[in-house]
Amino acid sequence: MLADGLARTLRRTGHTVDCVASAEHALLALDHDAFDVILLDVGLPGMGGFDLLARLRRRGNTVPVIVISAHDALGDRVRGLDLGADDYLVKPFEHEELEARVRALIRRRATRVTPTLVFGRLALDLVAREAKVDGERIELTPREWAIMELFLTQPGVALAKERMVQSLSSWDDPLTANAVEVYVSRLRAKFESAGLRIRTVRGFGYMLEGEHAS
């Protein structure tokens, strides 16, 4: 129930979320897909959360991990951090706090420097999750935001359509290549007047181009 609730909350704020109910299934998922953040409950059936974390780090998997636990003992927190966790959150907690911690880890991994991504006249505030052109806010749906975030975290790079589909899809909420085309068309209409252009790279995907973009 907790996992389902957290997944719904994070999806509403534009994240793509996949859920598994055991460490064994998590290992299988991590062998086949790339993830930005793992929310890891310590009290898993079978292999425990700490054992899973230790195994991931031994494998060299560096994906950020937020450990979720009902135990607030200092020893548990120290153990989780020593095993390689990036953050530790004690239940119960407010969803707003979890969302902030997830954003912080994704921002740290993606940008390393700044909470705001700038491309030409466009600025994406990764904390407030706002898009602005010349200071004026542009309304974006969660999927539109996710596409622009992909473009701005990798400026000047042509993104393969298949990669965009994979990045924006979850197992129970898949996205098709045709849907990506629809979202790109909407984004072109929203940002064309700002001097931003999403160019089709024939047979591959899309590239974001803009005036005075560095």
C-alpha positions as CSV (number, residue, x, y, z in Angstrom):
1,M,0.0,0.0,0.0
2,L,2.8,2.4,0.8
3,A,4.6,1.6,-2.5
4,D,1.4,2.2,-4.5
5,G,0.8,5.5,-2.7
6,L,4.3,6.8,-3.3
7,A,4.2,5.7,-6.9
8,R,0.9,7.7,-7.5
9,T,2.4,10.7,-5.7
10,L,5.6,10.7,-7.8
11,R,3.8,10.1,-11.0
12,R,1.6,13.2,-10.4
13,T,4.7,15.3,-10.2
14,G,6.1,14.1,-13.5
15,H,8.3,11.1,-12.5
16,T,8.2,7.7,-14.2
17,V,7.9,5.0,-11.5
18,D,8.2,1.2,-11.5
19,C,7.5,-0.9,-8.5
20,V,8.6,-4.3,-7.4
21,A,7.7,-6.2,-4.2
22,S,11.0,-8.0,-3.4
23,A,14.8,-7.6,-3.6
24,E,15.0,-10.5,-6.0
25,H,12.6,-8.8,-8.5
26,A,14.5,-5.5,-8.0
27,L,17.8,-7.2,-9.0
28,L,16.1,-8.5,-12.2
29,A,14.8,-5.0,-13.0
30,L,18.1,-3.4,-12.5
31,D,19.8,-5.9,-14.8
32,H,17.5,-4.8,-17.6
33,D,16.6,-1.1,-17.1
34,A,18.4,2.1,-15.9
35,F,16.9,4.1,-13.1
36,D,17.6,7.6,-11.6
37,V,16.8,6.8,-8.0
38,I,15.9,3.7,-5.9
39,L,13.4,4.0,-3.0
40,L,14.4,1.0,-0.9
41,D,12.3,-0.3,2.0
42,V,14.4,-2.1,4.5
43,G,11.6,-4.5,5.5
44,L,11.4,-6.5,2.3
45,P,10.2,-10.2,2.2
46,G,13.1,-12.7,1.6
47,M,16.3,-10.8,1.0
48,G,16.3,-7.6,3.2
49,G,16.8,-4.1,2.0
50,F,20.2,-3.7,3.5
51,D,21.4,-7.0,1.8
52,L,20.1,-5.7,-1.5
53,L,21.9,-2.4,-1.0
54,A,25.2,-4.2,-0.2
55,R,24.8,-6.4,-3.3
56,L,24.2,-3.4,-5.6
57,R,27.3,-1.6,-4.4
58,R,29.4,-4.7,-4.7
59,R,28.3,-5.0,-8.3
60,G,29.4,-1.4,-8.9
61,N,25.9,0.0,-9.3
62,T,26.0,3.6,-8.3
63,V,22.4,4.6,-8.7
64,P,21.3,6.9,-5.8
65,V,19.4,5.0,-3.1
66,I,17.0,6.4,-0.5
67,V,16.5,3.9,2.3
68,I,13.0,3.9,3.8
69,S,12.7,2.3,7.3
70,A,10.4,2.2,10.3
71,H,13.5,2.1,12.5
72,D,15.0,5.4,13.7
73,A,17.9,3.8,15.6
74,L,21.3,5.4,15.1
75,G,22.8,2.1,14.3
76,D,20.4,1.4,11.5
77,R,20.9,4.8,9.9
78,V,24.7,4.4,10.2
79,R,24.5,0.9,8.7
80,G,22.5,2.1,5.7
81,L,24.8,5.0,4.9
82,D,27.9,2.9,5.4
83,L,26.5,0.3,2.9
84,G,26.2,3.0,0.3
85,A,22.8,4.7,0.8
86,D,22.6,8.3,-0.3
87,D,19.7,9.2,2.1
88,Y,17.7,7.6,4.9
89,L,14.1,8.4,5.6
90,V,12.1,7.1,8.6
91,K,8.5,6.2,8.4
92,P,6.1,7.8,8.7
93,F,7.0,10.8,6.6
94,E,5.4,13.5,4.5
95,H,5.2,12.9,0.8
96,E,6.4,16.4,0.2
97,E,9.7,15.6,2.0
98,L,10.2,12.5,0.0
99,E,9.6,14.4,-3.3
100,A,12.1,17.0,-2.3
101,R,14.7,14.3,-1.5
102,V,14.1,12.5,-4.8
103,R,14.4,15.8,-6.7
104,A,17.7,16.6,-4.9
105,L,19.3,13.3,-5.8
106,I,18.2,13.5,-9.4
107,R,19.4,17.1,-9.6
108,R,22.7,16.2,-8.0
109,R,23.2,13.3,-10.5
110,A,22.1,15.2,-13.6
111,T,23.6,18.6,-13.1
112,R,26.1,18.4,-10.3
113,V,26.2,22.2,-10.1
114,T,23.0,24.1,-10.5
115,P,19.3,23.6,-9.7
116,T,18.3,25.5,-12.8
117,L,18.9,24.4,-16.4
118,V,19.2,27.1,-19.0
119,F,19.0,26.8,-22.8
120,G,18.8,30.1,-24.7
121,R,15.8,32.0,-23.3
122,L,14.4,28.9,-21.6
123,A,15.1,28.1,-17.9
124,L,14.0,24.9,-16.1
125,D,13.8,25.3,-12.3
126,L,14.4,21.7,-11.1
127,V,13.3,22.6,-7.6
128,A,10.1,24.4,-8.3
129,R,9.6,22.3,-11.5
130,E,8.8,25.4,-13.5
131,A,9.6,26.3,-17.1
132,K,10.1,29.9,-17.9
133,V,10.9,31.9,-21.0
134,D,12.3,35.4,-20.4
135,G,10.9,35.0,-16.8
136,E,7.4,34.1,-18.0
137,R,6.1,30.8,-16.9
138,I,5.1,28.2,-19.5
139,E,2.6,25.5,-18.5
140,L,3.8,22.0,-19.1
141,T,2.2,18.6,-18.5
142,P,4.3,16.1,-16.6
143,R,5.3,14.3,-19.8
144,E,6.2,17.5,-21.6
145,W,8.3,18.6,-18.6
146,A,10.1,15.2,-18.6
147,I,10.9,15.6,-22.3
148,M,12.3,19.1,-21.9
149,E,14.4,18.0,-18.9
150,L,15.9,15.2,-21.1
151,F,16.8,17.8,-23.7
152,L,18.3,20.3,-21.2
153,T,20.3,17.8,-19.2
154,Q,22.1,16.8,-22.5
155,P,22.3,20.0,-24.5
156,G,23.3,19.7,-28.1
157,V,22.7,16.0,-28.2
158,A,20.3,14.2,-30.5
159,L,18.1,12.0,-28.5
160,A,17.0,8.7,-30.0
161,K,13.2,8.3,-30.1
162,E,13.6,4.8,-28.6
163,R,15.6,6.2,-25.7
164,M,12.9,8.9,-25.0
165,V,10.2,6.2,-25.0
166,Q,12.3,4.1,-22.5
167,S,13.0,7.1,-20.2
168,L,9.4,8.2,-20.1
169,S,7.7,4.8,-19.8
170,S,6.9,2.7,-16.8
171,W,5.8,-0.9,-16.9
172,D,2.2,-0.1,-16.1
173,D,2.1,3.2,-18.0
174,P,3.9,2.6,-21.3
175,L,4.5,5.4,-23.9
176,T,4.6,4.8,-27.6
177,A,6.8,6.4,-30.2
178,N,3.6,8.0,-31.7
179,A,2.9,9.6,-28.3
180,V,6.4,11.0,-28.2
181,E,5.7,12.6,-31.6
182,V,2.5,14.2,-30.3
183,Y,4.3,15.6,-27.2
184,V,7.1,17.0,-29.3
185,S,4.6,18.7,-31.6
186,R,3.0,20.3,-28.6
187,L,6.3,21.5,-27.3
188,R,7.2,23.0,-30.7
189,A,4.1,25.0,-30.6
190,K,4.8,26.2,-27.0
191,F,8.4,27.2,-27.5
192,E,8.7,28.3,-31.2
193,S,8.1,31.9,-30.4
194,A,11.0,31.8,-27.9
195,G,13.5,30.9,-30.5
196,L,13.6,27.2,-29.5
197,R,13.4,24.5,-32.2
198,I,13.1,20.8,-31.8
199,R,14.6,19.5,-34.9
200,T,13.8,16.0,-36.3
201,V,16.9,14.0,-36.9
202,R,15.7,11.7,-39.6
203,G,15.7,8.0,-38.8
204,F,16.9,8.7,-35.2
205,G,15.1,11.1,-33.0
206,Y,15.1,14.8,-32.0
207,M,17.5,17.6,-31.1
208,L,16.8,20.8,-29.3
209,E,18.2,23.9,-30.9
210,G,17.9,27.6,-29.9
211,E,19.1,31.1,-30.3
212,H,22.1,32.0,-28.2
213,A,22.1,28.6,-26.5
214,S,25.4,27.7,-24.9
